[in-house]
Every structure is written in structure tokens, then in C-alpha cells.
Amino acid sequence: MAASTSSAPGTDARPRRTRRPDRLTDLFLVVTAIFGAWGVGLFVLTLLAIAQPTFFYTDQKALLKAAGSTVVAVLALGQTFTMSAAMGTIPRFGLRIGLLMRSHRWGGRLAIVLAVVVAYFCMTDIGAPSTPLRGAIHGLFGSTGFAAIAIKLALIRFRPAVAYDVAPWLGRYAAVAFVIVWITSAWAYYTNTL
């Protein structure tokens, strides 16, 4: 007699499938891990007053940083939509799963590249916003946003079964973190409240 698999009512007996990560996933894992560690380290050193970031000033680079972080925030919200729709937690509006997943993958890659460029200028040239509290919030969420993406990509690469449950929450946190980074920098730049 063949062994049957029984499951509780309302549960799915099918095994969870995940896409095998490609070389770009590995590259973005390394990049986000470096920026996450660098950002967390800079944040901690700043709190300990060992390193003092330069204060925010208004020039052409500040405009580019504000524009770049605006695009990153919009892409982060788009990432939340595409994965939530693919996972079935929100309506798909007729979009195919394959399209949602490709959009999520390539939108994420674009968002990470742009976030890295903006973060590089933030950490090496422009620095933190001029208000200490705003600067602390900006630094905390910027560094932990990158760290969350690095952890998410590491789980996808090395522990796909765990990633299926944990990665969406890490992605949601990263999206919220990048929106908070935008509020503490670009929004303040656009509204002249720096």
C-alpha cells in the first residue's frame, strides 16, 4: 500500500519551490552586505563620536541625492507590491506570476544599484542631515535597510526553505527603511526643512 501524505485542512501539501539564485543575486548579496556593514559601522562610530560625518548642505549633489532617493523609495514600494501580489497576499490585478517575479527581481537590482550610489555619496561626501535626531533616524534605517536586503539575499542563496517565510518580511522592512530614509533626507530637501 502506498504511503499517503495527509495534511491538515486548509494547508498546502505541495513542497515550496524557490528559484535558484543566479550570479547577479550573489553579486548583490556581496554589495548589500558591504554597504550594510559599512552603514552600521558608520552609524555606531558616529554614536560613539569617533567619526563625525559632514553635515548636509545644499548643492547640485544634494539635488541628485534627493532625486535618487526618491526613485529608490518608489522602487521599494513597487518591490513590496510585486512580491505581495506574487505571494497572494494582495490582488494581482490580472498580472501573471512570471511577470511579477521578473519585475521584482529586476526592480530590486535597479533599486539596489541606485541606493548604493546614493548611499556612497551620503556616507563619503554629503553626510547626515543637519538635525541630530533626523541624522540618527536616517543612519539607522539606511544601514539596517541594506543589512536586511543582505540577509534576505543570503537566505535566498543558502537557506531557500527559510527564505520562503522570512524574506518577504525582510523585504517589507527594507522598503519601510528606504521610505524613512527618503522622508529624513529627500522630503526635507524638497520642502526646505533641512
N, C-alpha and C positions, 0 to 999 in steps of 0.2 A: 504494500500500500504506500502510495506516495505521501511524503510529508506535506502537510498543508500549512500555509502561513496564515495565521489569524491575526486580526488587528482589532483594536477597539473601534466601536462605531465612531465615524467622523474623522478617523485618521487615515493617512495615505500609506499604503503598504509598499509603494514603489520606492526604490532607492533614489536618493537625491543625486542628481547629476550636476557636475560643475564643469565648466570649460577649462581645458588645460591651459595654464598661463603660457604666454609666448615670451620672446626675448624682450619686447618692449615693456611687458609687465615687470620683468626683472630689473630693467634699467630704471623704471620709475620707482620701483621699490628702493633701490640704492639712492636715487636722488632725493626722495622724500625722507628717507632715514637720515641722510646727511643734513638736510635743512631742518628736520625736526630736532635732531640733536644739537645743531648749531643754535637754533632758536631757543630751545630750552636752556642751553648753556648760557647764552647771552642774557636771557631773562633772569636766571639765577644770579649771574655775576652782577647784573645791574641792581638787583635787590640787595646784594651784599655790598654795593657801591665799590666794587673792584674795577668795573668798567662803566664808563658813563657814555651812553650813546649821544650823538649830536642831536640837538633839538630840531624839530620840524621847522622848516622855513618855506616860504612861498617862492617858487621859481618854475621854470619850464619842466624840470624833473618832477616837481610836486604835482603838476597837472598830469603828466604821463602816469605817475604812480596812482593818482586818483582815478584816471580813466581805466588803467589796467586792473585795479582792484574792483572797479565797478563791473567789468566784464567777468572777472573771476567769481564775484558774488552771484551774478546772473547764471553763469555756467554751473555753479554749485547748486543753485535751486533747480536747474534743469536736470542735474545728476540725481537729485532726490526724486524728481518726478519720474525719470526714466526707470530707475531701479524699483521704485514703489509700484509703478504700473506693471513692470515685468514680474514682480513678486506677487501681484494680485491684491495688494493692499489698497490700491485706488483704481478707479476705472481706467482702462487702456484707450478709450475713445476710438476703438477700431484699429489701433496700431498693432502691427504684428510683433511678436516677441523678438524675433530676429532683428528687426529694425530698432526696437527699444534697446536691446543689448549692444548692438553696434554703436548706436548713438551714445549710450552710456560709456562705452569703452573709449571712443574717440573724443567725446566731450570731456571726459576725465583727463585724458592725456593733454588736451589743449589747455584745460584749466590748470593742470599741474605745471606745465611749461610757463604759462603766463604768471602763475603765482610765484614760481621760483624767481623769475625776472624781477617782479615787484618786490619780493622779499629780499632779494640780494641788494637792491637799491635801498630798501628800508634799513637793512642791518649794516650796510657799509657806508652809506652816503647821507641819506636824509635822516635816518634815526627815528626815534619815537616822537609821538605828538607832544606838544609843549605842556599839557596838563599832566601832572604826575599820575593821577588816577586813570585818566584816559590812556596814558602810555603803558601803565601796568596791565590794564584790561587788553589793550591792543597786543602787547607782547605775549601775554599768557595765552590768548586764543589763537594768535598766529602760530606760535610754536607748537601748541598742542594739536592744532588742526593738521599741520604737517605730520606730527607724530602719529595721529590717528590714521592718516592715509597710509603711512609706512607700515603700521601694524596690520591694517586691512590687507594691503598687498602681500605682506609676509604670510598671513593666514591663507590667503588665496593660493599662494605659491606652495607653502609647506604643509598646511593643515586644511585642505579644502572642505572636509566634513564639518569642521568647527567654523570655517568662514561662512558657510551657508547660513548659520544662525547669527553670528556675531558681526560679520562685515556690513550688513545693512545699517546696524546701529552705529558703527564707527563712521560710515559714510554720512549718516544723518548728522552726527556730531561735527564732522569736518565741514559740512555745509553750513551749519549754525555758526561754527567758529569763523568761517570766512565771511559770513554776513556781519558778524560782530566786528571783525577786523575792518570791514568796509564802513560800518557805522562810526567806528572810532577814528577813522582817518579820512576816507573819501567824502563821506557825508559832511564831516566838519569842514573839509576843504571847500566843497561846493556851497555850503551855507555861510562861509566866512566866520565860523565859530571856533577856529583853532586857538 
